[in-house]
Amino acid sequence: MLIYIVDKLFLVFTIMMFVRIMGSWLPELQNSRFMQFVAFYTDPYLNVFRRFIPPLGMIDISPIIAFLCLGIMEQMIKSLLITIMT
């Protein structure tokens, strides 16, 4: 049950990051309450990667690395939980 909850939390956060990235392409959405909510929760995580990975021209590749790291963290946490629970 705990692994299921962790899985769903990571899924929700991944979707929120995707919405944040897609929303950044539409400036008129930036001031909506929904996007402010999403940004409030996703920007601290994304800013960690933006600090160390500079944009390549107008392309910001830091979210790609953030998605990869999130997937790795998810697998590590799930593996740890499986180990603890057995």
MMTF fields as JSON, N, C-alpha, C and O atoms, coordinates in Angstrom:
{
  "mmtfVersion": "1.0.0",
  "mmtfProducer": "UNKNOWN",
  "numBonds": 343,
  "numAtoms": 344,
  "numGroups": 86,
  "numChains": 1,
  "numModels": 1,
  "chainsPerModel": [1],
  "groupsPerChain": [86],
  "chainIdList": ["A"],
  "bondAtomList": [4, 2, 8, 6, 12, 10, 16, 14, 20, 18, 24, 22, 28, 26, 32, 30, 36, 34, 40, 38, 44, 42, 48, 46, 52, 50, 56, 54, 60, 58, 64, 62, 68, 66, 72, 70, 76, 74, 80, 78, 84, 82, 88, 86, 92, 90, 96, 94, 100, 98, 104, 102, 108, 106, 112, 110, 116, 114, 120, 118, 124, 122, 128, 126, 132, 130, 136, 134, 140, 138, 144, 142, 148, 146, 152, 150, 156, 154, 160, 158, 164, 162, 168, 166, 172, 170, 176, 174, 180, 178, 184, 182, 188, 186, 192, 190, 196, 194, 200, 198, 204, 202, 208, 206, 212, 210, 216, 214, 220, 218, 224, 222, 228, 226, 232, 230, 236, 234, 240, 238, 244, 242, 248, 246, 252, 250, 256, 254, 260, 258, 264, 262, 268, 266, 272, 270, 276, 274, 280, 278, 284, 282, 288, 286, 292, 290, 296, 294, 300, 298, 304, 302, 308, 306, 312, 310, 316, 314, 320, 318, 324, 322, 328, 326, 332, 330, 336, 334, 340, 338],
  "bondOrderList": [1, 1, 1, 1, 1, 1, 1, 1, 1, 1, 1, 1, 1, 1, 1, 1, 1, 1, 1, 1, 1, 1, 1, 1, 1, 1, 1, 1, 1, 1, 1, 1, 1, 1, 1, 1, 1, 1, 1, 1, 1, 1, 1, 1, 1, 1, 1, 1, 1, 1, 1, 1, 1, 1, 1, 1, 1, 1, 1, 1, 1, 1, 1, 1, 1, 1, 1, 1, 1, 1, 1, 1, 1, 1, 1, 1, 1, 1, 1, 1, 1, 1, 1, 1, 1],
  "groupList": [{"groupName": "MET", "atomNameList": ["N", "CA", "C", "O"], "elementList": ["N", "C", "C", "O"], "formalChargeList": [0, 0, 0, 0], "bondAtomList": [1, 0, 2, 1, 3, 2], "bondOrderList": [1, 1, 2], "singleLetterCode": "M", "chemCompType": "L-PEPTIDE LINKING"}, {"groupName": "LEU", "atomNameList": ["N", "CA", "C", "O"], "elementList": ["N", "C", "C", "O"], "formalChargeList": [0, 0, 0, 0], "bondAtomList": [1, 0, 2, 1, 3, 2], "bondOrderList": [1, 1, 2], "singleLetterCode": "L", "chemCompType": "L-PEPTIDE LINKING"}, {"groupName": "ILE", "atomNameList": ["N", "CA", "C", "O"], "elementList": ["N", "C", "C", "O"], "formalChargeList": [0, 0, 0, 0], "bondAtomList": [1, 0, 2, 1, 3, 2], "bondOrderList": [1, 1, 2], "singleLetterCode": "I", "chemCompType": "L-PEPTIDE LINKING"}, {"groupName": "TYR", "atomNameList": ["N", "CA", "C", "O"], "elementList": ["N", "C", "C", "O"], "formalChargeList": [0, 0, 0, 0], "bondAtomList": [1, 0, 2, 1, 3, 2], "bondOrderList": [1, 1, 2], "singleLetterCode": "Y", "chemCompType": "L-PEPTIDE LINKING"}, {"groupName": "VAL", "atomNameList": ["N", "CA", "C", "O"], "elementList": ["N", "C", "C", "O"], "formalChargeList": [0, 0, 0, 0], "bondAtomList": [1, 0, 2, 1, 3, 2], "bondOrderList": [1, 1, 2], "singleLetterCode": "V", "chemCompType": "L-PEPTIDE LINKING"}, {"groupName": "ASP", "atomNameList": ["N", "CA", "C", "O"], "elementList": ["N", "C", "C", "O"], "formalChargeList": [0, 0, 0, 0], "bondAtomList": [1, 0, 2, 1, 3, 2], "bondOrderList": [1, 1, 2], "singleLetterCode": "D", "chemCompType": "L-PEPTIDE LINKING"}, {"groupName": "LYS", "atomNameList": ["N", "CA", "C", "O"], "elementList": ["N", "C", "C", "O"], "formalChargeList": [0, 0, 0, 0], "bondAtomList": [1, 0, 2, 1, 3, 2], "bondOrderList": [1, 1, 2], "singleLetterCode": "K", "chemCompType": "L-PEPTIDE LINKING"}, {"groupName": "PHE", "atomNameList": ["N", "CA", "C", "O"], "elementList": ["N", "C", "C", "O"], "formalChargeList": [0, 0, 0, 0], "bondAtomList": [1, 0, 2, 1, 3, 2], "bondOrderList": [1, 1, 2], "singleLetterCode": "F", "chemCompType": "L-PEPTIDE LINKING"}, {"groupName": "THR", "atomNameList": ["N", "CA", "C", "O"], "elementList": ["N", "C", "C", "O"], "formalChargeList": [0, 0, 0, 0], "bondAtomList": [1, 0, 2, 1, 3, 2], "bondOrderList": [1, 1, 2], "singleLetterCode": "T", "chemCompType": "L-PEPTIDE LINKING"}, {"groupName": "ARG", "atomNameList": ["N", "CA", "C", "O"], "elementList": ["N", "C", "C", "O"], "formalChargeList": [0, 0, 0, 0], "bondAtomList": [1, 0, 2, 1, 3, 2], "bondOrderList": [1, 1, 2], "singleLetterCode": "R", "chemCompType": "L-PEPTIDE LINKING"}, {"groupName": "GLY", "atomNameList": ["N", "CA", "C", "O"], "elementList": ["N", "C", "C", "O"], "formalChargeList": [0, 0, 0, 0], "bondAtomList": [1, 0, 2, 1, 3, 2], "bondOrderList": [1, 1, 2], "singleLetterCode": "G", "chemCompType": "PEPTIDE LINKING"}, {"groupName": "SER", "atomNameList": ["N", "CA", "C", "O"], "elementList": ["N", "C", "C", "O"], "formalChargeList": [0, 0, 0, 0], "bondAtomList": [1, 0, 2, 1, 3, 2], "bondOrderList": [1, 1, 2], "singleLetterCode": "S", "chemCompType": "L-PEPTIDE LINKING"}, {"groupName": "TRP", "atomNameList": ["N", "CA", "C", "O"], "elementList": ["N", "C", "C", "O"], "formalChargeList": [0, 0, 0, 0], "bondAtomList": [1, 0, 2, 1, 3, 2], "bondOrderList": [1, 1, 2], "singleLetterCode": "W", "chemCompType": "L-PEPTIDE LINKING"}, {"groupName": "PRO", "atomNameList": ["N", "CA", "C", "O"], "elementList": ["N", "C", "C", "O"], "formalChargeList": [0, 0, 0, 0], "bondAtomList": [1, 0, 2, 1, 3, 2], "bondOrderList": [1, 1, 2], "singleLetterCode": "P", "chemCompType": "L-PEPTIDE LINKING"}, {"groupName": "GLU", "atomNameList": ["N", "CA", "C", "O"], "elementList": ["N", "C", "C", "O"], "formalChargeList": [0, 0, 0, 0], "bondAtomList": [1, 0, 2, 1, 3, 2], "bondOrderList": [1, 1, 2], "singleLetterCode": "E", "chemCompType": "L-PEPTIDE LINKING"}, {"groupName": "GLN", "atomNameList": ["N", "CA", "C", "O"], "elementList": ["N", "C", "C", "O"], "formalChargeList": [0, 0, 0, 0], "bondAtomList": [1, 0, 2, 1, 3, 2], "bondOrderList": [1, 1, 2], "singleLetterCode": "Q", "chemCompType": "L-PEPTIDE LINKING"}, {"groupName": "ASN", "atomNameList": ["N", "CA", "C", "O"], "elementList": ["N", "C", "C", "O"], "formalChargeList": [0, 0, 0, 0], "bondAtomList": [1, 0, 2, 1, 3, 2], "bondOrderList": [1, 1, 2], "singleLetterCode": "N", "chemCompType": "L-PEPTIDE LINKING"}, {"groupName": "ALA", "atomNameList": ["N", "CA", "C", "O"], "elementList": ["N", "C", "C", "O"], "formalChargeList": [0, 0, 0, 0], "bondAtomList": [1, 0, 2, 1, 3, 2], "bondOrderList": [1, 1, 2], "singleLetterCode": "A", "chemCompType": "L-PEPTIDE LINKING"}, {"groupName": "CYS", "atomNameList": ["N", "CA", "C", "O"], "elementList": ["N", "C", "C", "O"], "formalChargeList": [0, 0, 0, 0], "bondAtomList": [1, 0, 2, 1, 3, 2], "bondOrderList": [1, 1, 2], "singleLetterCode": "C", "chemCompType": "L-PEPTIDE LINKING"}],
  "groupTypeList": [0, 1, 2, 3, 2, 4, 5, 6, 1, 7, 1, 4, 7, 8, 2, 0, 0, 7, 4, 9, 2, 0, 10, 11, 12, 1, 13, 14, 1, 15, 16, 11, 9, 7, 0, 15, 7, 4, 17, 7, 3, 8, 5, 13, 3, 1, 16, 4, 7, 9, 9, 7, 2, 13, 13, 1, 10, 0, 2, 5, 2, 11, 13, 2, 2, 17, 7, 1, 18, 1, 10, 2, 0, 14, 15, 0, 2, 6, 11, 1, 1, 2, 8, 2, 0, 8],
  "groupIdList": [1, 2, 3, 4, 5, 6, 7, 8, 9, 10, 11, 12, 13, 14, 15, 16, 17, 18, 19, 20, 21, 22, 23, 24, 25, 26, 27, 28, 29, 30, 31, 32, 33, 34, 35, 36, 37, 38, 39, 40, 41, 42, 43, 44, 45, 46, 47, 48, 49, 50, 51, 52, 53, 54, 55, 56, 57, 58, 59, 60, 61, 62, 63, 64, 65, 66, 67, 68, 69, 70, 71, 72, 73, 74, 75, 76, 77, 78, 79, 80, 81, 82, 83, 84, 85, 86],
  "secStructList": [7, 2, 2, 2, 2, 2, 2, 2, 2, 2, 2, 2, 2, 2, 2, 2, 2, 2, 2, 2, 2, 2, 2, 6, 6, 7, 4, 4, 4, 6, 6, 1, 2, 2, 2, 2, 2, 2, 2, 2, 2, 2, 2, 2, 2, 2, 2, 2, 2, 2, 2, 2, 1, 7, 7, 5, 6, 6, 5, 7, 7, 2, 2, 2, 2, 2, 2, 2, 2, 2, 2, 2, 2, 2, 2, 2, 2, 2, 2, 2, 2, 2, 2, 2, 2, 7],
  "xCoordList": [0.819, 0.0, 0.864, 0.558, 1.931, 2.811, 3.489, 3.653, 3.878, 4.516, 3.53, 3.911, 2.279, 1.236, 1.092, 0.979, 1.096, 0.97, 2.173, 2.019, 3.367, 4.582, 4.528, 4.872, 4.097, 3.988, 3.048, 3.365, 1.903, 0.93, 1.428, 1.165, 2.137, 2.698, 3.722, 3.732, 4.571, 5.552, 4.849, 5.273, 3.789, 3.037, 2.423, 2.501, 1.815, 1.203, 2.268, 2.053, 3.409, 4.472, 5.027, 5.327, 5.166, 5.645, 4.675, 5.096, 3.396, 2.389, 2.429, 2.315, 2.589, 2.677, 3.898, 3.814, 5.028, 6.212, 5.958, 6.342, 5.316, 5.007, 4.095, 4.319, 3.069, 2.147, 2.907, 2.67, 3.811, 4.608, 5.463, 5.542, 6.09, 6.964, 6.136, 6.492, 5.045, 4.193, 3.553, 3.398, 3.185, 2.582, 3.539, 3.111, 4.827, 5.804, 5.866, 6.373, 5.361, 5.326, 4.139, 4.073, 3.207, 2.004, 1.966, 1.401, 2.562, 2.683, 1.357, 1.321, 0.269, -1.011, -1.507, -2.379, -0.969, -1.362, -0.558, -0.95, 0.542, 1.45, 0.795, 1.172, -0.168, -0.79, -2.057, -2.713, -2.411, -3.612, -3.339, -2.197, -4.371, -4.216, -3.694, -2.877, -4.171, -3.742, -2.24, -1.541, -1.74, -0.309, 0.532, 1.65, 0.012, 0.736, 0.832, 1.858, -0.233, -0.234, 0.806, 1.603, 0.798, 1.74, 3.173, 4.056, 3.406, 4.749, 5.244, 6.426, 4.355, 4.734, 5.347, 6.301, 4.8, 5.28, 6.392, 7.187, 6.467, 7.466, 8.725, 9.807, 8.603, 9.756, 10.932, 12.076, 10.709, 11.881, 12.708, 13.938, 12.051, 12.774, 13.443, 14.611, 12.728, 13.303, 14.434, 15.392, 14.332, 15.372, 16.713, 17.761, 16.691, 17.954, 18.727, 19.94, 18.043, 18.695, 19.004, 20.014, 18.164, 18.405, 19.645, 20.314, 19.954, 21.136, 22.43, 23.412, 22.429, 23.656, 23.728, 24.812, 22.587, 22.567, 22.085, 20.896, 23.013, 22.613, 21.803, 21.973, 20.926, 20.166, 21.091, 22.117, 20.717, 21.443, 20.708, 19.776, 21.129, 20.407, 19.072, 19.015, 18.0, 16.657, 16.068, 14.911, 16.844, 16.339, 16.885, 18.096, 15.982, 16.342, 16.246, 15.148, 17.39, 17.375, 17.331, 17.287, 17.343, 17.335, 16.104, 16.232, 14.913, 13.775, 13.966, 13.453, 14.688, 14.95, 15.747, 15.425, 16.789, 17.609, 16.775, 16.919, 15.902, 15.039, 14.105, 13.897, 13.539, 12.69, 13.478, 12.995, 14.683, 15.521, 15.848, 15.755, 16.226, 16.557, 15.328, 15.433, 14.174, 12.944, 12.639, 12.242, 12.826, 12.611, 13.574, 13.185, 14.827, 15.829, 15.48, 15.566, 15.086, 14.695, 13.494, 13.44, 12.542, 11.354, 11.735, 11.258, 12.581, 13.001, 13.787, 13.613, 14.647, 15.435, 14.522, 14.7, 13.556, 12.649, 11.79, 11.591, 11.287, 10.481, 11.305, 10.826, 12.534, 13.401, 13.674, 13.657, 13.925, 14.169, 12.944, 13.065, 11.767, 10.537, 10.294, 9.861, 10.575, 10.414, 11.377, 11.011, 12.598, 13.597, 13.178, 13.293, 12.703, 12.288, 11.079, 10.996, 10.147, 8.897, 9.004, 8.075, 10.109, 10.251, 11.121, 11.341],
  "yCoordList": [-1.2, 0.0, 1.266, 2.224, 1.275, 2.434, 2.685, 3.832, 1.617, 1.763, 2.365, 3.185, 1.968, 2.513, 4.019, 4.778, 4.45, 5.873, 6.651, 7.721, 6.113, 6.766, 6.875, 7.915, 5.802, 5.795, 6.898, 7.612, 7.034, 8.054, 9.464, 10.381, 9.651, 10.97, 11.387, 12.535, 10.464, 10.764, 11.034, 11.91, 10.302, 10.524, 11.92, 12.622, 12.322, 13.651, 14.733, 15.711, 14.564, 15.57, 15.625, 16.706, 14.471, 14.432, 15.157, 15.919, 14.925, 15.607, 17.114, 17.908, 17.504, 18.926, 19.569, 20.693, 18.861, 19.401, 19.558, 20.561, 18.569, 18.635, 19.826, 20.559, 20.017, 21.144, 22.461, 23.404, 22.523, 23.739, 24.067, 25.223, 23.066, 23.286, 23.688, 24.628, 22.986, 23.336, 24.706, 25.469, 25.017, 26.311, 27.473, 28.598, 27.209, 28.289, 28.762, 29.849, 27.964, 28.364, 29.262, 29.869, 29.353, 30.166, 31.263, 31.074, 32.403, 33.465, 33.927, 34.375, 33.83, 34.285, 33.401, 33.817, 32.192, 31.302, 31.53, 31.056, 32.238, 32.387, 33.004, 32.682, 33.876, 34.558, 33.887, 34.397, 32.754, 32.065, 31.433, 31.102, 31.269, 30.69, 29.262, 28.839, 28.52, 27.134, 27.057, 26.256, 27.883, 27.848, 28.349, 27.876, 29.289, 29.753, 28.63, 28.477, 27.854, 26.692, 25.675, 25.192, 25.353, 24.377, 24.883, 24.129, 26.153, 26.729, 26.724, 26.489, 26.98, 27.015, 25.681, 25.655, 24.584, 23.268, 22.709, 21.892, 23.125, 22.537, 23.391, 22.85, 24.693, 25.554, 25.317, 25.355, 25.077, 24.82, 23.629, 23.678, 22.578, 21.404, 21.742, 21.409, 22.387, 22.725, 23.743, 23.695, 24.657, 25.68, 25.088, 25.658, 23.958, 23.285, 22.958, 23.16, 22.465, 22.085, 23.297, 23.315, 24.286, 25.515, 26.242, 26.929, 26.095, 26.736, 26.164, 26.886, 24.867, 24.202, 23.943, 23.714, 23.976, 23.679, 24.919, 25.239, 25.617, 26.841, 26.507, 25.435, 27.418, 27.194, 27.171, 27.851, 26.389, 26.357, 27.272, 26.847, 28.514, 29.5, 29.778, 30.234, 29.502, 29.709, 28.417, 28.394, 27.343, 26.039, 25.712, 25.713, 25.437, 25.073, 23.553, 22.997, 22.882, 21.419, 20.93, 19.724, 21.841, 21.423, 20.592, 19.688, 20.856, 19.989, 18.532, 17.623, 18.308, 16.926, 16.201, 15.069, 16.849, 16.262, 16.099, 15.111, 17.074, 16.994, 15.789, 15.094, 15.533, 14.354, 13.065, 12.135, 13.01, 11.813, 11.57, 10.441, 12.613, 12.479, 12.09, 11.31, 12.622, 12.271, 10.782, 10.108, 10.277, 8.856, 7.983, 6.944, 8.401, 7.652, 7.665, 6.637, 8.835, 8.93, 8.037, 7.38, 8.015, 7.187, 5.715, 5.004, 5.261, 3.858, 3.524, 2.451, 4.439, 4.198, 4.099, 3.214, 5.0, 4.991, 3.73, 3.104, 3.359, 2.142, 0.903, 0.024, 0.832, -0.296, -0.349, -1.423, 0.803, 0.865, 0.389, -0.371, 0.844, 0.425, -1.086, -1.74, -1.62, -3.062, -3.824, -4.839, -3.337, -3.987, -3.923, -4.91, -2.784, -2.626, -3.49, -4.065, -3.584, -4.276, -5.794, -6.503, -6.304, -7.768, -8.315, -9.525],
  "zCoordList": [0.0, 0.0, 0.0, -0.71, 0.785, 0.853, -0.493, -0.907, -1.166, -2.479, -3.469, -4.304, -3.385, -4.252, -4.032, -4.995, -2.786, -2.463, -2.984, -3.574, -2.766, -3.262, -4.78, -5.344, -5.445, -6.898, -7.382, -8.332, -6.735, -7.145, -6.854, -7.632, -5.755, -5.455, -6.507, -6.95, -6.899, -7.949, -9.273, -10.026, -9.568, -10.801, -10.818, -11.827, -9.711, -9.63, -9.798, -10.515, -9.143, -9.255, -10.672, -11.18, -11.311, -12.694, -13.619, -14.49, -13.435, -14.251, -13.995, -14.928, -12.732, -12.409, -13.074, -13.57, -13.085, -13.757, -15.257, -15.859, -15.842, -17.269, -17.563, -18.526, -16.737, -16.905, -16.763, -17.518, -15.803, -15.582, -16.801, -17.216, -17.363, -18.516, -19.736, -20.447, -19.977, -21.119, -20.913, -21.866, -19.683, -19.378, -19.563, -19.822, -19.434, -19.608, -21.061, -21.34, -21.967, -23.384, -23.683, -24.752, -22.757, -22.944, -21.889, -20.812, -22.194, -21.186, -20.598, -19.452, -21.352, -20.817, -19.677, -18.915, -19.545, -18.454, -17.171, -16.105, -17.265, -16.135, -14.904, -13.777, -15.102, -13.958, -13.463, -12.555, -14.044, -13.576, -12.212, -11.893, -11.425, -10.079, -10.169, -9.351, -11.173, -11.328, -11.595, -10.973, -12.512, -12.833, -11.663, -11.46, -10.899, -9.717, -8.684, -8.021, -8.553, -7.658, -8.115, -7.311, -9.4, -9.946, -9.785, -9.375, -10.106, -9.996, -8.553, -8.304, -7.612, -6.202, -5.767, -4.989, -6.268, -5.857, -6.739, -6.273, -7.985, -8.881, -9.046, -9.276, -8.934, -9.174, -8.219, -8.672, -6.932, -6.076, -6.574, -6.548, -7.021, -7.547, -8.881, -9.085, -9.776, -11.079, -10.96, -11.731, -10.007, -9.842, -9.431, -9.735, -8.749, -8.4, -9.673, -9.735, -10.664, -11.915, -12.781, -13.485, -12.736, -13.512, -13.021, -13.794, -11.742, -11.177, -11.753, -11.919, -12.056, -12.489, -13.991, -14.527, -14.671, -16.1, -16.841, -16.822, -17.496, -18.198, -19.454, -20.035, -19.87, -21.105, -22.317, -22.346, -23.301, -24.564, -25.536, -26.219, -25.59, -26.383, -25.723, -24.581, -26.445, -25.885, -25.352, -24.932, -25.361, -24.923, -23.541, -23.32, -22.625, -21.257, -21.131, -21.132, -21.021, -20.921, -19.475, -19.233, -18.527, -17.123, -16.746, -15.921, -17.311, -16.961, -17.391, -16.739, -18.466, -18.897, -17.836, -17.475, -17.333, -16.275, -15.003, -14.283, -14.731, -13.546, -13.637, -12.643, -14.822, -15.012, -14.804, -14.157, -15.35, -15.18, -13.713, -13.232, -13.011, -11.582, -10.771, -9.824, -11.128, -10.423, -10.602, -9.652, -11.817, -12.066, -11.284, -10.753, -11.211, -10.445, -8.961, -8.289, -8.451, -7.037, -6.745, -5.705, -7.655, -7.464, -7.37, -6.484, -8.268, -8.25, -6.984, -6.407, -6.556, -5.344, -4.115, -3.278, -4.009, -2.86, -2.871, -1.83, -4.031, -4.121, -3.765, -3.049, -4.26, -3.929, -2.435, -1.834, -1.84, -0.401, 0.379, 1.34, -0.043, 0.629, 0.492, 1.441, -0.68, -0.884, 0.019, 0.612, 0.12, 0.979, 2.444, 3.171, 2.868, 4.271, 4.592, 5.677, 3.66, 3.92, 3.803, 4.19, 3.281, 3.187, 4.259, 4.32]
}
